[in-house]
Amino acid sequence: MKSKSYTDVMSRRNEIMKQALGLDYSEFEGKGISFSYEDMMTKAGYSLEEIMEIQSETNVGNTPLIELKNLTSAARALAEPGKGARIFIKDEASNPSGSFKARRASVSCYYAKKNGYNGVVAATSGNYGAAVASQANMRNLKSIIVQELYDSHGVGQPEILEKGRKCEAYGAEVLQLTVGPELFYTFLLVLEETGFFNASLYTPFGIAGIETLGYEIVEEVRTRCSRDPDAVVITHAGGGNLTGTARGLIKAGSSDTRIIGASVDLSGLHMASDSDFNRKSFTTGHTGFGVPFTTWPDRADVPRNAARSLRYMDRYVTISQGEVFYITEALAQLEGLERGPAGNTSLTAAFAIAQEMNEDQVIVVQETEYTGAGKHVTAQLTFARENGIEIRRGNPSDQVPGKNIIIPENPGLISTTEMDMDNLRKSYIRNSLKHYNITADELSKEEIEFLAEEINKPDTFVRNILQEIK
């Protein structure tokens, strides 16, 4: 029997991961901080056509693209003459488990079955758990979902509880934990004891599964509008959604489409803090994940995260919780589509950004998600009020995360706040040096070129930042 102490289990992390992934990440490592990203993605072993075939076996993908004509009209009424792009939404709620994450899970479960694993494990408090459980059933695999759900008082957020219920409905074993370091420890222990496959969100398999989403968007917009999408807005958390969609757009030949990440602004709240955990009304798609994973993606549960958002993101904006709640109700009441908050995060940003664009342009929100009792606006706002959060109407620019939620008095108050992309890139470079404990002077030409690829900037940009650091 191996020791189950926290220190000993964490010391076996690399060994456990290698067994649970079937991938040897060391073969992708380059000199120093560099590694071969595209080689890692190719190692997933499946072409775009093969992934489409894999997903068709379990009824994943080929979701409808819906034009939101009434929300477009509302945006145009607020915009200057000639402004107001056509707003489309990719209805990923029609996937078997109710979200785009069925695409990620489909490839991981296929790979697990093909390579002789008896089951799959995923650490997630989001829709991915239901996606893994659903796809595992179709491949006759067992599934275990590890959730971070409770604060130290045993109180759980309604949205995460809803997702746990959905996982259990698919027959998954759900382990529900308190916020803190026990999540990763328990996850590793379960992988080691079961010998199941690590169906991580951040493997090449998971990211490659989303590429079909980006590809479908381009094909459908070309058919409907005789042009490529001008912008695609993507709810941004861990970066996999954005990375996979962007790669699919590129593979479809739509390289000029603007990739815009959108997150709910939860600045000031610490995601691993027991006291802050239940003071947020969004469990995903917020800056508590979006910013840390942008500036250091390898904080994930795999040796190298296949989600590298700075390689693809052209713009990153934030909106407030109250604005998303407003658009969630507007989508239901103007378009007859009742959907959950994750996709409505990017829809909120798209509603504001469409007003900057010309009427003949096309902006696509690339996902919706299913909704349920715990995801509804009323459940989230009731829970917030019970936790001492002030709920009122007014100007959402006055919102302070963890203190209040301000519902816009009118749609004209919905706006986006720009994140400084260059500051995010600088933070990534600084984090790279810190993580590998090296100085700017020690970087080789190969490592500088790798950093340039990671942040999608020329070598000269990297060298200037290194000079600033020195």
N, C-alpha and C positions, 0 to 999 in steps of 0.2 A: 504494500500500500504506500502510495506517495503521500508526502506531507500535504495537508490542506491549509497550512498557514498562509496568510495573505502574502508574506514576503516570498515564501517558497513557490507559490503558484505564479506570482508575477515574474519570478526569475526563470520560470519555464515557458514564458510567453512565446518566444520565437519557436521553440520546439512544438508547442501546442498548435500554433498557427500554421506551421508547415504541414502538419498532419491533417489539419482541418480544412485546408485550402487546396491541396494538391498542386500548389505553385511554389517554386523555389525563387523567392524574390531576389536572392543574391545574384542570380544570373543577369539581372537588369542593372545592377549597380555599376556605376562608372567611377571615375576618379573623384575622391573626396565627397562633396555634396551631390554630385551629378548622378543621374541614372537615365536609362533609355526608356522614356515614357511610351513612345510609339511601339517599341518592341514588347513592352508589357501589355499594351492593348492588343497587339496582334496575337499574343500568347493566349488570349481568350479562345482563339482557335476557330471562330465562326465568322463568316462573311455576313454582310448585311442581308443578303438573300437567304442565307441559312438561318439567321435569326428570325426573319419573317416567317420561315417555314416552321421553326420551333414554336413561335408564338401562335401561329394559326392552329397548331395541334391542340392548344388549350384555350382557344377563343379570345386571345389577347390581341389588341391593336385594331387597326382599321376603324377607329372611332369617328363619329361624325364631326365635321367642322360646321359650326353654327354661326351665322351672322347675327350679331346683336343690333338689330335695326333701331329699336327704341332707345337703347343706351347711346347708340351713335347719334341719333337725333338730339338727345339731351346734351351730348358733348358739343355738337355743332351750335346749339342754341346758346351755349356759354362762350364759344370761341369767336375769334374775329372772322369777318366774312371770308369765305374761301377756305377756312380751316375746319378741321374735324375729320380725321381719318376714319375709314370704315373699320369697325371693331368686330373681330371674329374670336370665337372661343372653341378650343378643341375639347370635346366633351369626353374626357377620360373617365368620368364616372360610369360610363357604360362598359368598362372593363369588368371581368368577373368579380373582383374584390372591391370595385368602386373607386379606383384611383389609378394614376399612371404607374404606380409602383408594381402593378402586376407585370409590367414589361421587365422590370429589374428582376423580379422573383422568377419569372418564367425561364430565363437563361440559367440562373443559379440552380434551380430545381432540376432542369434538364441535365446539366453537367453533373450534379450530385447523383442522379439516377444512373447515368451512363457510366460513371466511375465507381459504382458499387457501394455508395454510402446508403445506409438504411434510413437516414433522416437528416433534417436540416435544423440549424439553430440560428436565430437572429436576435440581436439586441436592439430594440427599438420601442419607443413609446408612440410611434406614429402609424400611418396607414400601411407601412411596409409589413408589419406583423401579420395583418390580415391577408396581404398579398402572398406572403410566403406560405401561410397556412393553406390558402386556397390552391395555389399552384402545387404544393406538396401533395395535397389530396389527389390531384389529377395524375400525379406521377407515382402514386402509391408509396409515398414517403411519410414518415412521422415528422412532426414539427414541434419545436419548443421555442417559445417567444419569451424573452427576458425584458421586462418593462421597468423603467424608473417612474414610479407613480406617486408615492406618498411622501409627505413631509414627516417630521419626527413625531407629530401628533396623530399620525395615521390617516390624515386627510388627503384625498386624491382629487385631482381636477376632473370635472365632468367629461372633458374631451378625451382624456386618456382612458378614463373608465369606459367610455363608449367604445374606444378602439380595442380595449381588453375584452369586452363582451363580444365584439365581432370576431376576434381571434378564437375565443372559446366556442363560438357558434360553428366555426369550421373544424372544431375538434382538437385544436392545438392545446398543448400544455402551456399555461401562462404562469410565469414566475414574476410576481409583482414585488418590487423592492422600494426602499426609501431612497431619496436623493443622496448622492455621494459616491465614494469610491467603490462601494460594494457591487455596482453594476458590472464593471469590467471584470472584477474578480470572479463573480458568479458566472458570468458569460464564459470565461476561460475554463472554469471548473466543469461546467456542463459539457463543453466541447471535449475536454479530456476524458471525462467519465463515460460519455456516450459514444465517442468516435464518430459523431455526426459531422456533416459538412457545415462550414461557416458561411452561411448565406449572407455575408456582409453587404451592406449598402455600397461599400466602397471598393469592391473588387472590379477587375476588368469585365467580369461577366455582368455585374449589375449595371455598369455604365453602358456597355455595348447594347444592353437590352433597351435602353432609352433612345438609341440612335434611330430606331424605326419611327419614333414619335416625330423627331425633327424632319425626317425624310417624308413622312406622310403629310406634314403641314405644307411643305413646298409643293408637293404634287397636287394637293387639293386646292391650294390658293392659285396655282397656275391654271387649273381647270376652271375654277369659279371666276377668277379675276383677270386671267391672261397676263399675269405678272408674278414676280416673286414677292413674298412678303417684305415690306419695307422695314418692319421691326417686329421682333418677337419678345414678349415680356414673360419672364420666368420667375416664379416664386423661388427665392434663394435662401437656402439654409446650409446644408452640408456641402453643396456644390455639385452633387451628382445629377440632379435635374437639369441644371444649366449646362454642365459639361456634355452629357449625353445628347441633349436636344441640339446643342450647337454643332456637335460632330455630325449629327444626322443632316442638319441644314447644309453643312459643307459637302457631305457626300452626295447630296442632291444637286449640287452645283450652285447653291444660293449663298455664295460667299460674301455678298455685299449687304446681306440682311443684318440690321443692327441687333445685337444681343444685349438685352436690358435685364439686369437682375433687380428684383424688388423684394424688400423685407419690411416687416413691421418694426418700427423703432421701439426697442425695449432697452435703450441705453440707460445705464445706471443700475440695472438689475443683473445680479450675478446668477448665472444659470445653475451653478453647483451650490448655491447658498440655500440652506434650509429655510431661512426667513423670507427669501425672495421667491422661492419656488412657486408658491401659490398666489403671488402678487402679479402674475402675468395672466392674460386671458388668451394667449396663443401658445400652443405647444410646439409649433414648428413654423418655418418661414419667417423667423425674426432675427434681429441683429445679434442676439445671444449666440446663435449658431453661425449666421451669415458672415459676420466680421472675423471671428476667430478661424473659421475654416478657410476663408479667403486668404488670410495672412499667414496661416500655417496649416495646410490641408493634411499633413501627416500626423495630426493628432487623432487619427481614426483608429479603428480596431483591426487594421491590417498594417503590415510593414510599410507599404507605400500606397497611398490613396490614389485611386484612378480618377477621382474627381479633382480637377485642377482648374478652378473657375477663372483665375486671372489669365489663363491661356486664351480664353474665348470671350470674356465679358467686355463690352464696349462702354457700358454705363451701368451705374449702380445707384438706385434710388430707394428712399424709405418713405413709408406712410405711417399713419397712426392707427391704433386699434379701433378707435371710434369711426374712422373713415372706412375701414374694412367692414365693420358691422353695418354701416349705412349702405354700402354697395351690395352687401349680401342680401339685404331686404329689397334693394332696388332691382337686383337681378330677378328675384322671385316675383315682384309685383309688376315690373315692366316687361319682363321677357318670359315669365312663366317657368323659370328654371330655379328650383330650390337646390342649392348646392352648398357644400361645406366651406369653411373659412380659408383653407390653404390656397386653392385656386383663386379665390376672391381677393387674396392679397395682391396678386399680379393684375387682376382685373381692375382693382382700385387704381393702381399706378397707370394702367393702360387708359383708363377713363380720362385721367389728367393729361397724359402724354399725347393722346389722340388730338387734343385741342391745340397742340403745337404744330401738328402735321397738316398737310394739304388734304382736301377732300378726296382727291383721287388716290391717295395712298392707303395702304393696308397695314393694320397693326393686329397681331395675333396674340391672344392669351393662350398659352399652350397646355393648360390643364384645367379640369374641374375635378372635384372629389365628391363622393357620396356624402350625404348628411344624415344625421341621426340624433337621438334625444340629447346626448351630451354635447353635440357640436352646434346646436341651435344657438342663435343670438341670445334668446331668453335665458337658456341654461348658463351660458358664459357670463352674462351680465349679472344674473342672480348670484352666482358664485363670487364674482368680483365684489359685489355689494356686501356679501356676508363676510368678506375678508377686509372690510373697511375701505374699499376703493370707492371714491365719489363718482357717481354716474350722473351726467347732465348734458344738456344740449348747449352748443356754443360754437366757438372757433376751435377746431382741432389743433391748431398751432399752439394753443395754450396747454395742451396735454402734457402731463409729467408721468412717465411710466411708473407704475407701482403706487401712484397717488390718486390719479383720476382717469376716467375714460370720458372723452368729450365727443358726443355724436354731433356731426355737422348740422347746423341749422338749415342749410340748403346746399345743393350739390356744387355751387360755385365756390365753396370753401375747401373743396377737395383739391389737394395739390401734392406734389412730390418734393422731397428734399434730396439734394445731390450729395452723394458720398464722394469724397476726393479720391479718385482712382490712383493718382500718383502717390498719395500718402499710403494707400493700401499696398502699393507695389514696394514702396520703401520699407514698410513694416515687414513684408515677406522677406526681403533681403536681410534685414536685421535679424529676423527670427532664424533664418538659415545659418547665419554666422553663430548666433547664440546656441542653437541646437547642436551644432557640430563643434562648438568650442574652438573656432578658428578666427583669425583676424582678417581684415580686408586685404592686407598685404600678402596673405598666404594663398589666395585663390589663384588657380591656374587659368589659362586661356579656355580650357575645356569647361571648367566650372562657371566661368563668366558667361560663356555661350549658353550653357544650360539655364542659368538664371534669366538670361534674355528671353529664352523660349518660354520659361515659366511665367513671366510677367508680360509677354508679348510686346516687348520693347527692344530697340537696337542695343548692341553691346555698349555703345557710348553712354546710353542712359544708365546702365548698370555701373559703368566705371565712374560716372559722376556721383552716383549715390555712394559708392564705396569711398570716394574721395571725401564726401561730406562726413561719412562715418569716421574716417581716419582723423 
